[in-house]
Amino acid sequence: MRRSISFIPVAVILFFAAVSCSGPKDGSYSITLLTTNDVHGTFFDSTYVGGNVKKSLYSVKYTVDSVRAAEGPENVILVDAGDIVQGDNAAYYFNYVDTLTPHIYPRMAKYMGYDAVVLGNHDIEAGHPVYDRLAKEMKAEGIPLLAGNAIRDDNGERYFPIYTILKRQGLKIAILGYDNANIAGWLPERLWSGMTFESLIPLVQEDVDKVIAKEKPHLVIVAVHSATGTGDGSQLESQGLDLMKNLRGVDFLVCSHDHRPRVVESDTLCLINSGSHSRYVGHGKISFNVKKGKIEDKKLSADLILVDRYKIDQEMSAKFHEDYSAVKAFTTRKVGELKTDLVTRDAYMGMCDYLNLIHTLALASPPAEISFAAPLTFNGTVKGGDIIYNDLLTIYPFENQLYIIKMTEKEIKDYLEASYDRWVNTVSKPSDHVLKIVSRPDQRTGSPSWSFVERSYNFDSAGGLVYTVDVTKPVGERVDIKSMADGTPLDPAKEYNVAVTSYRASGGGGLMAKAGVDTGKIEERIVEIYPEFRKILYDYLLEKGAIDPDQIGDRSKIGEWRFIPEKTVVPAMNKDMELLFGKK
């Protein structure tokens, strides 16, 4: 059957043609970009216990709306650059506990008016069930979840969207988003199975060129979950300044990941990193003129807006109060008893109850014989008494799994040498610093302070061994392993079952590489994989009912180690600790 063709009046055709081709009218324009990143589950303004108020998305919403009121909502764009659903019990609850209720973050993002959101490495760490669900629910809310460098293994296509187009005042604005390129260096493959994360260079520029050719946007924003970096091209996880040096056709570059607030301005491109944990909102502004459909006289600027924790969106608080109540009930329930204080900073000086607990749990996971562990909270304390679930986040803040892998005696020794090289100096006189610390401005606040040169979550000690660390000797000669915890000498010809986090097994921190272990082939070494370590801790409390220093400090199981010579180490280290943390 032949379809009939109806004729449309020419005037109607011309009208729709004019509408479809319409662009910005001649005149002056101003667009404001607001950014967040590394919010790490700071959805609510309460710490759940103690009545403390913290910065949160409630206060971010207040800040954003203040700018919208001043600039006009149609002139404001809101973007997040990743690491959203990890770091707080609110994220954990909706990731793993209540998986039937729609996840809180897509609902909050919709309420707050986000135009685009980028995935971070900790969002990938949550696993396929979580981020696949997030992508689906974000799409249903009309918000793209971007990660353009996640390439599917089966067909070479992108696993997540690359970009989105906004239309404001006749302007077309392109937002491209990318995750960190070093995912494989931190996370086991099963968490990102089916895809590969490519370097942002040259991929981002290639994508920008294609988007410009196809969409012909008037403005281009690139948001990456990558640290600002140094711009020397040496760090795969920190490609911000590398991009800034080379990107063409981009107006704003949003960086993240390192939790360091920073703005870098130029005449043609501004970089914005708002830090972390809802402390700041990144603020970029671009003004320009349109003449005969073309943009002229662009002027860019950028800064950071300090968020006030006490100024919140009250309607948002009321809207999500039921979700908050559910998380608080989960968070504040008693899970056991603690018969001593656990102080994470004690781990920098030697054996302590905090790391004894971690080693005990790892070594109780068959067939582990040795364990490596570091303090994952820089300066946290859990007081003795009743333990609630919230305390478990202080003890173990990350969703790392526990791996048991095979390592030789030499690899174990080299691993420990590399770890203590991050941690301590070689001391030649009493006035030397034992701890590897430096006086420099706080990278988040700018105030004078002392800090470790390296990241303290890479200061691994060993459980299951008896050894000493001589701070007067050079790297490679410091660690003297006497025996296993039971007194058995180590056998150079034997492979030992070593408990490590999934972060370490994937190459995180670089310690495995220093030990000569190829983490690209780690599957060949894996003996057993256990679930998230916090679950192991939770199960231990359910079984034992308490954390007892006598049980977790059993030297016949966890071994013993110490810094020597003690006459040199103790007074010098006490001075270093006072510089880092102040007087007790």
C-alpha positions as CSV (number, residue, x, y, z in Angstrom):
1,M,0.0,0.0,0.0
2,R,1.4,3.4,-1.0
3,R,1.5,5.9,1.8
4,S,-0.1,9.2,1.0
5,I,2.1,12.3,1.3
6,S,0.5,15.4,2.9
7,F,2.0,18.8,2.0
8,I,3.1,21.1,4.8
9,P,2.8,24.8,4.3
10,V,6.1,26.5,3.5
11,A,5.7,29.0,6.4
12,V,5.5,26.1,8.9
13,I,8.6,24.5,7.4
14,L,10.5,27.7,7.7
15,F,9.4,28.2,11.3
16,F,10.6,24.8,12.4
17,A,13.8,25.2,10.4
18,A,14.4,28.5,12.2
19,V,13.8,26.9,15.6
20,S,16.1,23.9,14.9
21,C,18.9,26.1,13.7
22,S,18.4,28.9,16.3
23,G,21.5,29.8,18.2
24,P,22.3,32.5,20.7
25,K,21.2,36.0,19.9
26,D,23.8,38.7,19.6
27,G,24.7,40.2,22.9
28,S,26.6,39.7,26.1
29,Y,26.5,36.4,28.0
30,S,27.8,35.0,31.3
31,I,27.8,31.3,32.3
32,T,28.8,30.1,35.8
33,L,30.2,26.6,36.4
34,L,29.9,25.1,39.9
35,T,31.8,21.9,40.8
36,T,32.1,19.3,43.5
37,N,34.3,16.3,43.7
38,D,35.3,13.6,46.2
39,V,32.2,14.1,48.3
40,H,32.8,10.6,49.7
41,G,29.3,10.0,51.0
42,T,28.9,13.3,52.8
43,F,25.2,13.2,52.1
44,F,24.0,14.2,55.5
45,D,25.1,17.0,57.9
46,S,25.3,14.8,60.9
47,T,28.0,12.5,62.2
48,Y,25.2,10.2,63.5
49,V,26.8,10.2,67.0
50,G,27.9,13.0,69.3
51,G,25.7,15.7,67.8
52,N,28.4,17.1,65.6
53,V,27.6,19.0,62.4
54,K,29.7,18.4,59.3
55,K,29.8,19.8,55.8
56,S,27.5,17.9,53.5
57,L,25.5,18.0,50.3
58,Y,22.8,19.9,52.3
59,S,25.3,22.8,52.7
60,V,26.5,22.4,49.1
61,K,22.9,22.8,47.9
62,Y,22.5,26.0,50.0
63,T,25.7,27.4,48.5
64,V,24.8,26.4,44.9
65,D,21.3,27.9,45.3
66,S,22.8,31.2,46.5
67,V,24.8,31.4,43.3
68,R,21.8,30.5,41.2
69,A,19.8,33.2,42.9
70,A,22.5,35.8,42.1
71,E,23.3,34.7,38.6
72,G,20.0,33.2,37.4
73,P,19.4,29.5,37.4
74,E,19.6,29.3,33.6
75,N,23.1,30.7,33.7
76,V,24.5,28.1,36.2
77,I,25.9,24.6,35.5
78,L,26.6,22.0,38.3
79,V,29.0,19.2,37.8
80,D,30.5,16.5,40.1
81,A,33.9,14.9,39.3
82,G,33.5,11.5,41.1
83,D,34.3,9.5,44.3
84,I,30.7,9.8,45.5
85,V,29.5,6.5,47.0
86,Q,32.4,5.6,49.4
87,G,33.7,7.0,52.7
88,D,30.6,7.3,54.9
89,N,28.1,4.8,56.3
90,A,25.4,6.5,54.3
91,A,27.1,5.4,51.1
92,Y,27.8,1.9,52.5
93,Y,24.2,1.5,53.6
94,F,22.7,2.3,50.2
95,N,25.4,0.4,48.4
96,Y,25.2,-2.9,50.2
97,V,22.6,-3.0,53.0
98,D,19.4,-1.5,51.5
99,T,19.6,-2.4,47.9
100,L,15.8,-2.3,47.3
101,T,15.2,1.3,48.0
102,P,16.3,3.5,45.1
103,H,19.9,4.6,45.9
104,I,20.0,7.9,47.7
105,Y,22.6,9.6,45.5
106,P,20.7,9.7,42.2
107,R,17.7,11.1,44.2
108,M,19.9,13.7,45.8
109,A,21.7,14.6,42.6
110,K,18.3,15.2,40.9
111,Y,17.1,17.4,43.8
112,M,20.3,19.4,43.7
113,G,20.1,19.9,40.0
114,Y,23.4,18.3,38.9
115,D,23.8,18.5,35.1
116,A,26.5,15.8,34.9
117,V,28.3,13.4,37.2
118,V,31.6,11.6,36.7
119,L,32.6,8.2,38.1
120,G,35.6,8.0,40.4
121,N,37.9,5.1,41.3
122,H,36.2,4.6,44.7
123,D,32.8,4.4,42.8
124,I,34.3,1.6,40.7
125,E,35.6,0.0,43.9
126,A,32.0,-0.5,45.0
127,G,31.7,-3.1,42.2
128,H,29.5,-3.8,39.2
129,P,26.2,-4.2,41.1
130,V,26.6,-0.8,42.7
131,Y,27.8,1.4,39.8
132,D,25.7,-0.4,37.2
133,R,22.7,0.3,39.4
134,L,23.8,3.9,39.8
135,A,24.2,4.4,36.1
136,K,20.7,3.1,35.5
137,E,19.1,5.2,38.3
138,M,21.0,8.3,37.3
139,K,19.8,7.9,33.7
140,A,16.2,7.6,35.0
141,E,16.7,10.9,36.8
142,G,17.9,12.5,33.6
143,I,21.5,12.9,34.8
144,P,24.4,11.3,32.8
145,L,27.0,9.3,34.6
146,L,30.1,9.8,32.6
147,A,33.4,7.8,32.3
148,G,34.5,8.1,28.7
149,N,37.8,6.2,29.2
150,A,36.1,3.0,30.3
151,I,36.4,0.9,27.1
152,R,34.4,-2.3,26.7
153,D,36.5,-5.4,26.1
154,D,34.0,-7.1,23.9
155,N,33.4,-4.5,21.2
156,G,35.7,-1.5,21.9
157,E,32.7,0.8,22.6
158,R,32.4,3.0,25.7
159,Y,30.9,1.4,28.8
160,F,29.6,4.7,30.1
161,P,28.6,7.8,28.2
162,I,31.4,10.1,27.1
163,Y,29.6,13.4,27.1
164,T,26.3,15.3,27.4
165,I,25.0,18.5,25.7
166,L,23.2,21.2,27.6
167,K,21.2,24.0,26.0
168,R,21.1,27.3,27.8
169,Q,20.0,30.6,26.3
170,G,20.5,29.3,22.8
171,L,24.0,28.1,23.7
172,K,25.2,24.5,23.3
173,I,27.4,23.4,26.2
174,A,29.3,20.1,26.0
175,I,30.4,18.3,29.2
176,L,32.8,15.4,28.8
177,G,33.7,13.1,31.7
178,Y,36.4,10.6,32.5
179,D,37.4,8.3,35.4
180,N,41.0,7.9,36.6
181,A,43.3,6.1,34.2
182,N,45.0,4.1,36.9
183,I,42.1,1.9,38.0
184,A,44.0,-1.3,37.2
185,G,46.8,-0.2,39.5
186,W,44.5,-0.1,42.6
187,L,41.5,-2.4,42.1
188,P,41.2,-6.1,41.3
189,E,39.9,-6.9,37.8
190,R,36.7,-8.5,39.0
191,L,35.6,-5.0,40.1
192,W,35.9,-3.6,36.6
193,S,35.5,-6.7,34.6
194,G,34.5,-6.3,30.9
195,M,36.3,-3.0,30.5
196,T,39.7,-1.3,30.3
197,F,40.5,2.3,31.5
198,E,42.6,4.2,29.1
199,S,45.0,7.1,29.7
200,L,43.4,10.5,29.4
201,I,46.1,11.5,27.1
202,P,45.5,11.6,24.1
203,L,42.0,10.2,24.5
204,V,40.4,13.4,25.9
205,Q,41.6,15.6,23.1
206,E,40.5,13.1,20.5
207,D,37.0,13.0,22.0
208,V,36.9,16.8,22.4
209,D,37.7,17.2,18.7
210,K,35.0,14.7,17.7
211,V,32.4,16.3,19.9
212,I,33.2,19.8,18.6
213,A,33.0,18.5,15.0
214,K,29.7,16.8,15.6
215,E,27.9,19.0,18.1
216,K,29.5,22.4,17.4
217,P,29.2,23.5,21.0
218,H,29.7,27.1,22.1
219,L,31.4,26.1,25.4
220,V,33.3,22.9,26.4
221,I,33.8,21.5,29.9
222,V,35.9,18.5,30.7
223,A,35.6,16.8,34.1
224,V,38.1,14.2,35.1
225,H,38.5,12.1,38.2
226,S,42.2,12.6,38.0
227,A,44.5,14.6,40.4
228,T,45.9,18.0,39.4
229,G,49.4,16.5,39.4
230,T,52.7,18.3,38.5
231,G,52.3,18.5,34.7
232,D,55.4,16.5,34.0
233,G,53.5,13.5,32.5
234,S,54.9,11.1,35.0
235,Q,51.8,10.1,37.0
236,L,48.9,8.2,35.4
237,E,46.6,8.9,38.3
238,S,47.4,12.7,38.2
239,Q,46.9,14.0,34.7
240,G,45.2,17.3,35.4
241,L,48.0,19.7,34.6
242,D,49.2,17.4,31.8
243,L,45.7,17.9,30.2
244,M,45.8,21.6,30.9
245,K,49.0,22.0,29.0
246,N,47.7,20.3,25.9
247,L,43.9,20.6,25.7
248,R,42.6,22.8,22.9
249,G,39.0,23.9,22.5
250,V,38.1,23.5,26.2
251,D,37.1,26.3,28.5
252,F,37.0,24.5,31.9
253,L,38.9,21.5,33.2
254,V,37.5,20.0,36.5
255,C,40.0,17.8,38.4
256,S,39.7,15.8,41.6
257,H,41.0,12.7,43.3
258,D,43.8,14.2,45.4
259,H,41.5,16.1,47.8
260,R,43.6,19.2,47.4
261,P,41.7,22.4,46.6
262,R,43.3,24.3,43.7
263,V,42.6,26.7,40.9
264,V,44.8,27.4,37.9
265,E,43.8,30.1,35.6
266,S,44.8,31.1,32.1
267,D,43.3,33.2,29.3
268,T,41.9,30.2,27.5
269,L,41.4,27.5,30.1
270,C,40.7,27.3,33.8
271,L,41.4,24.3,36.0
272,I,39.2,23.8,39.1
273,N,39.7,21.2,41.9
274,S,37.3,21.8,44.8
275,G,39.1,19.4,47.2
276,S,36.9,16.9,49.0
277,H,34.1,16.1,51.5
278,S,31.9,19.1,50.5
279,R,34.3,21.6,52.0
280,Y,34.4,23.8,48.9
281,V,32.4,24.4,45.8
282,G,34.5,25.1,42.7
283,H,33.4,28.3,40.9
284,G,34.2,29.2,37.3
285,K,32.8,32.0,35.3
286,I,33.0,32.7,31.6
287,S,31.8,35.9,29.9
288,F,31.7,36.6,26.2
289,N,29.9,38.4,23.4
290,V,28.0,36.9,20.5
291,K,28.1,38.7,17.2
292,K,26.4,37.2,14.2
293,G,26.2,33.9,15.9
294,K,29.9,33.8,16.8
295,I,31.5,34.0,20.2
296,E,34.0,36.7,20.8
297,D,36.0,38.3,23.7
298,K,35.9,35.3,26.1
299,K,37.0,36.1,29.6
300,L,37.5,33.3,32.1
301,S,38.0,33.2,35.9
302,A,37.9,30.6,38.6
303,D,38.0,30.4,42.4
304,L,36.7,28.4,45.3
305,I,33.7,29.0,47.5
306,L,34.1,28.0,51.1
307,V,31.0,26.0,52.3
308,D,29.4,26.8,55.6
309,R,28.4,23.6,57.4
310,Y,25.7,25.5,59.4
311,K,23.9,26.9,56.3
312,I,21.9,24.1,54.8
313,D,19.0,23.6,52.6
314,Q,16.3,22.9,55.2
315,E,13.8,21.5,52.6
316,M,16.4,19.1,51.4
317,S,17.1,18.0,55.0
318,A,13.4,17.4,55.5
319,K,13.0,15.6,52.1
320,F,15.8,13.0,52.9
321,H,15.1,12.8,56.7
322,E,13.7,9.3,56.4
323,D,16.8,8.1,54.6
324,Y,19.0,9.7,57.2
325,S,17.0,8.0,60.0
326,A,17.5,4.6,58.4
327,V,21.2,5.2,58.1
328,K,21.5,6.5,61.6
329,A,19.7,3.4,63.0
330,F,22.0,1.1,61.1
331,T,25.1,3.2,62.1
332,T,24.5,3.5,65.8
333,R,23.5,-0.1,66.6
334,K,25.9,-1.9,69.0
335,V,28.0,-4.6,67.3
336,G,30.3,-5.5,70.2
337,E,32.6,-4.4,73.0
338,L,36.1,-2.9,72.9
339,K,38.3,-3.6,75.9
340,T,41.0,-1.1,75.0
341,D,41.3,2.1,73.1
342,L,42.3,1.8,69.4
343,V,44.5,4.7,68.4
344,T,45.6,4.5,64.7
345,R,48.6,6.9,65.0
346,D,50.2,4.5,67.5
347,A,51.0,2.4,64.5
348,Y,53.7,4.9,63.3
349,M,55.9,4.0,66.4
350,G,55.6,0.2,66.3
351,M,53.3,-2.5,67.3
352,C,49.9,-1.4,68.7
353,D,46.5,-2.7,69.5
354,Y,45.0,-1.2,66.3
355,L,47.3,-3.0,63.9
356,N,47.4,-6.1,66.1
357,L,43.7,-6.4,65.5
358,I,44.1,-6.1,61.7
359,H,46.9,-8.7,61.6
360,T,44.9,-11.0,63.9
361,L,41.9,-10.9,61.5
362,A,44.1,-11.4,58.5
363,L,46.1,-14.3,59.9
364,A,42.8,-16.0,61.0
365,S,41.8,-16.2,57.4
366,P,43.1,-19.5,56.0
367,P,45.6,-20.2,54.7
368,A,47.4,-17.0,55.6
369,E,50.8,-17.3,57.3
370,I,51.9,-13.7,57.1
371,S,50.0,-10.5,56.8
372,F,50.9,-7.0,55.6
373,A,48.8,-4.0,56.9
374,A,49.0,-0.3,57.3
375,P,47.1,2.3,59.4
376,L,44.3,3.4,57.0
377,T,43.0,6.2,59.2
378,F,45.7,8.8,59.6
379,N,44.7,9.9,63.2
380,G,41.6,8.1,64.5
381,T,40.6,6.9,67.9
382,V,38.0,4.4,68.9
383,K,37.5,4.5,72.7
384,G,37.1,1.4,74.8
385,G,33.5,0.4,75.6
386,D,30.6,-0.5,73.4
387,I,31.3,-0.5,69.7
388,I,28.7,0.7,67.3
389,Y,28.8,0.1,63.5
390,N,30.0,3.7,63.0
391,D,33.3,2.8,64.8
392,L,34.1,0.2,62.2
393,L,34.5,2.9,59.6
394,T,37.2,4.5,61.7
395,I,38.9,1.2,62.2
396,Y,38.7,0.3,58.5
397,P,37.4,3.0,56.2
398,F,37.8,1.4,52.8
399,E,36.0,-1.4,50.9
400,N,39.2,-3.4,50.4
401,Q,39.0,-7.1,50.0
402,L,41.5,-9.5,51.6
403,Y,43.7,-11.5,49.3
404,I,46.0,-14.4,50.2
405,I,48.9,-14.5,47.7
406,K,52.1,-16.4,47.4
407,M,55.4,-14.6,48.0
408,T,59.0,-15.8,48.5
409,E,61.2,-15.0,51.5
410,K,63.2,-12.5,49.3
411,E,60.0,-10.8,48.1
412,I,58.7,-10.5,51.7
413,K,62.0,-9.0,52.8
414,D,62.2,-6.6,49.9
415,Y,58.5,-5.6,50.4
416,L,59.2,-4.6,54.0
417,E,62.4,-2.7,53.1
418,A,60.3,-0.7,50.6
419,S,57.6,0.0,53.2
420,Y,60.0,1.2,55.9
421,D,61.8,3.3,53.3
422,R,58.5,5.2,52.9
423,W,58.2,5.5,56.7
424,V,61.6,6.2,58.4
425,N,64.9,7.9,57.7
426,T,68.4,6.5,58.2
427,V,69.5,8.1,61.5
428,S,73.1,9.1,62.2
429,K,72.7,11.4,65.2
430,P,70.1,12.0,68.0
431,S,68.8,15.2,66.4
432,D,67.8,13.4,63.2
433,H,64.1,12.8,62.4
434,V,63.3,9.1,62.6
435,L,60.0,9.5,60.9
436,K,60.1,10.7,57.4
437,I,58.4,14.0,58.0
438,V,58.7,17.5,56.5
439,S,57.6,21.0,57.5
440,R,55.3,22.4,54.9
441,P,51.9,24.2,54.6
442,D,48.9,22.0,55.0
443,Q,47.9,21.1,51.4
444,R,44.2,21.6,52.2
445,T,44.2,24.7,54.5
446,G,47.6,26.3,53.8
447,S,48.4,26.6,57.5
448,P,51.9,25.7,58.7
449,S,52.3,22.1,59.8
450,W,54.4,19.0,59.8
451,S,53.4,16.0,57.7
452,F,54.7,12.7,56.4
453,V,56.6,12.9,53.1
454,E,54.8,9.8,51.9
455,R,51.2,8.6,52.5
456,S,50.8,6.8,55.8
457,Y,48.4,4.2,54.4
458,N,51.5,2.8,52.6
459,F,53.4,2.2,55.9
460,D,52.9,-1.6,56.0
461,S,54.2,-3.7,58.9
462,A,54.1,-7.5,59.0
463,G,52.1,-9.9,61.2
464,G,53.2,-13.5,61.6
465,L,56.9,-12.7,61.7
466,V,59.5,-11.8,64.3
467,Y,61.8,-9.0,63.0
468,T,63.6,-5.8,63.8
469,V,64.0,-2.5,61.8
470,D,67.4,-0.8,62.4
471,V,67.0,2.9,61.6
472,T,70.8,3.4,61.6
473,K,71.2,1.2,58.6
474,P,70.6,2.1,54.9
475,V,67.7,1.0,52.9
476,G,68.0,-2.7,52.0
477,E,69.8,-3.6,55.3
478,R,67.2,-2.4,57.9
479,V,64.9,-5.3,58.2
480,D,66.2,-8.4,60.0
481,I,63.7,-11.2,59.9
482,K,64.4,-13.7,62.7
483,S,61.7,-16.2,62.2
484,M,58.0,-16.9,61.8
485,A,55.8,-16.1,64.8
486,D,56.2,-19.7,66.1
487,G,60.0,-19.6,65.9
488,T,60.4,-21.4,62.6
489,P,63.1,-19.9,60.4
490,L,62.0,-18.7,57.0
491,D,62.9,-21.0,54.1
492,P,64.4,-19.2,51.1
493,A,63.1,-22.0,48.8
494,K,59.5,-21.8,50.1
495,E,56.5,-19.7,49.0
496,Y,54.5,-18.2,51.9
497,N,50.8,-17.4,51.9
498,V,50.6,-13.6,52.6
499,A,47.5,-11.7,53.4
500,V,47.2,-8.3,51.7
501,T,44.5,-5.9,50.7
502,S,43.0,-6.0,47.2
503,Y,44.6,-2.5,46.8
504,R,48.1,-3.9,47.5
505,A,47.5,-7.0,45.3
506,S,46.5,-4.7,42.4
507,G,49.7,-2.7,42.8
508,G,48.4,0.2,45.0
509,G,51.2,2.1,46.7
510,G,53.9,0.5,44.6
511,L,55.2,-1.8,47.3
512,M,54.6,-5.0,45.3
513,A,56.6,-3.6,42.4
514,K,59.5,-2.7,44.8
515,A,59.4,-6.3,45.9
516,G,59.6,-7.6,42.4
517,V,56.0,-8.8,42.2
518,D,54.3,-8.3,38.8
519,T,50.8,-7.3,39.9
520,G,49.7,-7.6,36.2
521,K,50.0,-11.4,36.8
522,I,48.7,-11.4,40.3
523,E,46.0,-14.0,39.4
524,E,48.8,-16.6,39.2
525,R,49.7,-15.9,42.9
526,I,46.2,-15.8,44.4
527,V,45.4,-18.6,46.8
528,E,42.2,-17.2,48.3
529,I,40.0,-14.1,48.2
530,Y,37.9,-13.0,51.1
531,P,35.2,-10.3,51.2
532,E,35.6,-6.6,52.3
533,F,37.8,-6.4,55.4
534,R,35.2,-4.4,57.3
535,K,32.8,-7.4,56.9
536,I,35.6,-9.7,58.3
537,L,35.8,-7.4,61.3
538,Y,32.1,-7.3,61.7
539,D,31.9,-11.1,61.6
540,Y,34.6,-11.3,64.2
541,L,32.6,-9.1,66.5
542,L,29.5,-11.2,66.0
543,E,31.4,-14.3,66.9
544,K,33.6,-13.1,69.7
545,G,31.5,-10.3,71.1
546,A,34.5,-8.2,72.0
547,I,38.0,-7.0,70.9
548,D,40.3,-8.1,73.7
549,P,43.9,-6.8,73.7
550,D,45.1,-10.1,75.1
551,Q,43.5,-12.1,72.2
552,I,44.6,-9.8,69.4
553,G,48.1,-9.3,70.9
554,D,49.0,-13.0,71.0
555,R,52.7,-13.0,69.9
556,S,52.6,-16.7,69.1
557,K,50.2,-15.8,66.2
558,I,51.0,-12.2,65.2
559,G,54.7,-12.3,65.9
560,E,56.7,-9.3,67.1
561,W,58.6,-6.4,65.6
562,R,60.3,-3.2,66.8
563,F,62.5,-0.3,65.8
564,I,66.1,-0.5,67.0
565,P,68.3,0.8,68.6
566,E,65.7,1.8,71.2
567,K,67.9,4.4,72.9
568,T,68.0,6.4,69.6
569,V,64.5,5.6,68.3
570,V,62.3,6.3,71.3
571,P,63.2,9.9,72.2
572,A,63.6,11.0,68.6
573,M,60.3,9.4,67.5
574,N,58.5,11.0,70.5
575,K,59.7,14.4,69.2
576,D,58.5,13.6,65.7
577,M,55.1,12.5,66.9
578,E,54.8,15.8,68.9
579,L,55.5,17.7,65.7
580,L,52.9,15.8,63.8
581,F,50.1,15.7,66.4
582,G,51.0,18.1,69.2
583,K,51.6,17.3,72.8
584,K,49.4,14.6,74.4
